[in-house]
Amino acid sequence: MAPLTCTKLSVITVTGVLTQIIGLSLFVFGFFPVKPALPGTSGSESFYAPSCDFVGNLSDTTLPSDQLKSLYQELSGIPPSFERLILMVIDGLPAEFVLGKNGKPPNKQFKEAMPYTQSLLASGSAIGYHAKAAPPTVTMPRLKAMVSGALGGFLDVAFNFNTQAMMDDNLLGQFFRIGWKMVMLGDETWIKLFPRLFQRHDGVSSFYVKDTVQVDQNVSRHLGYELRKDDWNLLILHYLGLDHVGHIGGRSSVLMAPKLKEMDEVVKLIHSSINPSQGNRQGQALLMIVSDHGMTENGNHGGSTYEETDSLALFIGLGNHVFDHASVINQIDIAPTLALLFGVPIPKNNVGVLIREAFDSLTEDQHLRALELNAWQLLRLLHAQLSGLPCRNFPCDALYDHQSSGSSECNRTTENMLCCLYMEAAALYTSWKSKSASNKDYSSTAAAYYKFLKSASEWLSGRTTDKPVKLLALGLATMVISSVMLSSLMLRRLREIYHGGKQPASNLNDSMNGWSFDETFIFSVVVILVTCMTSSSMVEEEHYIWYFLISTFYLLLLRKTAQSLSAVGLQSFLMQKGKSGEGYFRVCCIFLLLISGRILRGWHQGGVNWTSLPDISKWLEQGGGQYVKPLQLISAILVISIGLFALFSIESKGKYFQMVRLSFLISGLLVLLHITRYQDYTFSSTNYGATLLVQIIYAILGTATIGTVVALPWLIPLSTSKIFPSDNTISPSFFPRIQEKFPLVELRDSLYVIGWAYILCWCLLQLLLQQAINTTPILLLLLQMVAGVLYFARSGTHHKEWVEIAGFYYLGMAGHFALGNSNTLATIDVAGAFIGISNHSTFLSGILMFIITYASPMFILLSLVMYISTKSMAHLVIPEKANAGDLLMTMLGFPCLVPLVINSILLTAYTVVLLLMQNHLFVWSVFSPKYLYVCATTVCTLIGVFIVAATGFYTYFVLAKRKRKACSG
């Protein structure tokens, strides 16, 4: 077999990567389709029993709004209970803050912050519910669920950042068709979902979470004016401040109680204006207070924990209802309830169930009629998704005889069970209407309807959408092919380097001739990860796996060093090759890795199930700012000092080097200025000075880093560098011979400087964007990276290069969880994604969010540029056997292949796991969010590897061109 060339390796690698991207795209779009919806909107047909040949009144759409409204009222048989609706959305408000939890009252602090709302609940003037929100718990899909009663697709979490107009049947569309005038104040998501429906609106961005004050004042400043107006039927108020308070300071933020007090004052103002006792003449109005989702202890949301799904539904104006404890409903139940309270058809794709207490003021006949309409609507949905429904053609051919069907028939399949429940309720209702029924008959009929409605709702809500099997199979097969291509390429490269005779045996440790302990462990890590990912609990607590694996790897390094010590003796070990303290230095590096790693993994108690356990960050935050701020400053100063020391250690005094040092020094000082002056800025509204300062830092950092990468290879002096290879296996007498063909010294010098420019730039960005408590973990990651690079540089050939790079990759993943990340969407730091942005930009905020979330993996990948500059190139000493391709393959082969291969294996394996778990109870709450993280990790790996490869190729070809020109001159 012909040996690999640089061109062949590059072409196969690029082909493998492109194949992986195509396969991943096919699988994602196949596995996460947008849930199918019935086309069109509900009209007059919704007031008739479902039948085979009834298509509804096609002239509905041509009727004037007032005639359509009268038609609906006539057909429904339920008079509208209200004329106006005020929908007040308090973004991120957990129902627990208002209604308590497990029968216990809310926290005293929160209860006292909302005295008026609590008085309404105590007097029975308000009815409160814990409204369970379905994941993903982000704003846009939750608003769509409340107005349509339908559950969206899982990828709505991505569409949340780029909201499109809602095309499915919904309450606002139904209200618009009967001539309602609507006004919206607050979150601009409503305007994007329903363009051209509002006669007046004033929207604010929901993503600029630094603003906790103006974002709500912008809503309330219009409130008095709108409450005095009588030209609207629906007023939507969407307050964002409480959600922003949560993102910044968590549930326990000092701003939480004042914000609840502010919301309570709004409730008081609205209720006073619509209360009939106040003598208003604007028609009876219903005030409904809802929240789109809850929040975790640290204020984030997106996942499926109780804290995130516990949203609020509060009705004010339905009458007097006194309950001992708040009931639990589903958030989707709001849509059918409001539809029938206001006399419009239930949206066509609704899967919600009427809220029982909302119809207590109706007569028994009207209440049962409402249940019948809800049952008909769900039955139509069942018909669309269950082609084998036994009562599919009921009642048009009356093939089903309820009396003759036995209970055994009803329990055989889901279809039979649902049909039996419906038929039982319909038969009871028919019987109730045909005779003078007792209250007992009414109760049993209502109970039968609710049993069918809840069963149908649960089945429809939990039903997995049909997936295109061929598309999934093609996507998975393509990813398998990509993984095989990359893995085969790496194995071939391993054989050529370590078993192809290219290196003299004297240059290799004995462990190179077979599988050593550390090589076996590196391979076993992949097997362990793939196995563990088949368990939902291990997915939720994945950080424990990475902590264990990276700690074990460090212990293996200590073991190998100890073996070297015992083999050569302590005296010679500490004085290897005449280098005083060489062995001692390696031992210190390992202990630095072990100690910093132990502190790092104890910093955050991540995952899902054990987040309440104590950790270092909680201890510091409980102690207050007097502990966090000094530690943040010390850590930031150390990070900046390490980076600047590495740059200032370059002996060259050229003007360009001075400019690079000065740029990063200024950036570091400005970052420290931001930390000291604007550390508390996150707890206030928009601060122009802080934003401007961060933008200046972005500009200087970007210019310095890009300028270093682009200009350094052109400006570095040829053959005059003061930096020499760290190992002396290359005799200095060989340098002139090598440099005749390769710019070796200049190449390694350039990569060293560029690598540190990447590292320092990335660290300074993290100091700006990460939460204050995460500054120390950034320092610990930097220390581990530096200690690892120095240890491997001083270890010679004791470790194979692919093992070292794999170890760094595992460190990056362990650091990802050590910074507080997890496999739930709730741990994504939204607050930091708006630092330095004066106007909301989905694109820029998305980039910053990615930088924050993948701080550790990308940091390690960028560090590989500096790592390359420290590696020995002893096997290139013989010029007649060396060429440009050999140098580039040796320099970039493993740093690019190892991360790609590990990631491709894990990606392909987890794709298989996701397919196997597609019917698992936790497929949408555990396995699917994890898969999104796997996809994002793939993007991170591809970007990092591209930067490493592009930097290496660009630097080499520029220096080679300069060298050829210098030689020819």
Secondary structure, 3 states (H helix, E strand, C coil): CCCCCHHHHHHHHHHHHHHHHHHHHHHHHHHCCCCCCCCCCCCHHHHCCCCCCCCCCHHHHHCCHHHHHHHHHHHHCCCCCCCEEEEEEECCCCCHHHHCECCECCCHHHHHHCHHHHHHHHHCCEEEEEEECCCCCCHHHHHHHHHHCCCCCCCHHHHCCCCCCCCCCCHHHHHHHCCCCEEEEEECHHHHHCCCCCCEEEEECCCCCCCCCHHHHHHHCCHHHHHHCCCCCEEEEEECHHHHHHHHHCCCCCCHHHHHHHHHHHHHHHHHHHCHHHCCCCCCEEEEEECCCCCCCCCCCCCCCHHHHEEEEEEECCCCCCCCCCEEEEHHHHHHHHHHHCCCCCCCCCCCCCCHHHHCCCCHHHHHHHHHHHHHHHHHHHHHHCCCCCCCCCCCCCCCCHHHCCHHHHCCCHHHHHHHHHHHHHHHHHHHHHCCCCHHHHHHHHHHHHHHHHHHHHHHHHCCCCCCHHHHHHHHHHHHHHHHHHHHHHHHHHHHHHHCCCCCHHHCCHHHHCCCHHHHHHHHHHHHHHHHCCCHHHHHCHHHHHHHHHHHHHHHHHHHHHHHHHHHCHHHHHCHHHCCCHHHHHHHHHHHHHHHHHHHHCCCCCCCCCCCCCCHHHHHHHHCHHHHHHHHHHHHHHHHHHHHHHHHCCCCCCHHHHHHHHHHHHHHHHHHHHHHHHHHHHHCCCCHHHHHHHHHHHHHHHHHHHHHHHHHHHHCCCCCCCCCCCCCCCCHHHHHHHHCCCCHHHHHHHHHHHHHHHHHHHHHHHHHHCCHHHHHHHHHHHHHHHHHHHHHHHCCCCCCHHHHHHHHHHHHHHHHHHCCCCCCHHHCCCHHHHCCCCCCCHHHHHHHHHHHHCHHHHHHHHHHHHHHHCCCCHHHCCHHHCCHHHHHHHHHHHHHHHHHHHHHHHHHHHHHHHHHCCCCCCHHHHHHHHHHHHHHHHHHHHHHHHHHHHHHHHHHHHHHHHHHHHHHC
